[in-house]
Amino acid sequence: MASKRLIFVNAVVIGLLGCATNTASAPPPVNCGNSGSCKVDVHVEGCTVTAPDIDVFVATNIFWELDKASRDNGFSFPNDPVQRGIWIKDPPQGQFDSPDRQSDWRFKLHNKNTVKGTFRYGVRVVKGSITCELDPQIQNH
């Protein structure tokens, strides 16, 4: 009888674990509007990077900034010209230019917005020898 209860309890626990969901969700997209300049907040918790998709309507300088909590936890954009903090994963030739790590916590990239479409971008942050990444997207309208 005890073994049947144990099997039942285990089945209930396994069932409940299967129902558990990740409550962390992607932030809403950032609308860069028509300003020509756009700020994008980046948050890191543990090694989970959170950054939004970006909607771009005109040529725009996009500035990614690590939030205060991420900075206080020791995260920064890598100071490496090859392993950059922000990069376009599947760009059309010449669409994005002038990548610039402006500080440990701020990165700039210019989007010419001459080609419409969706382009995945990478976000890379480091803390000592730990590297964390995410790949949201930029939508050129």
C-alpha positions, 0 to 999 in steps of 0.5 A: 500500500505504501508503494502505491502511495509513493508511486501516486505521489511521484506521478503527481509531482512529475505532472506538476513539474511538467506544468511549470513554465518559465515566467521570464518572457521577452520584453516588448519590442522597442519601436525606434520610431522616426527619431534616428536614435534609439535606446535598447535596455539589456538585462542579465540575470544569472547568465540569462540575457534579456533584450527586445526585438527592435522595430526600425523605420528610418536610418537609426543609431541604435544604442544598447545599454546594460541596466544598472542591476546587470552592471552592479552584478559585474556584466559588461560588453566584451572589449574584443574587436572580434567577439563583439557585444552586439553584431548582426548575424545575417545582414545584407551587405553594408546594411549595418555599420559603425559598430562601436563599444562606447563603454563597458555598458554601452554599444552603438550600431548604425542601421542604414534601413535601406533594406527592408526585412528581419535581421537577427542580432546577437547580444554578448556580455561577459563577467570574468571568464563567463560569456552569455548570449542572446539572439533577438531581431531587428525589423526594418520597415 
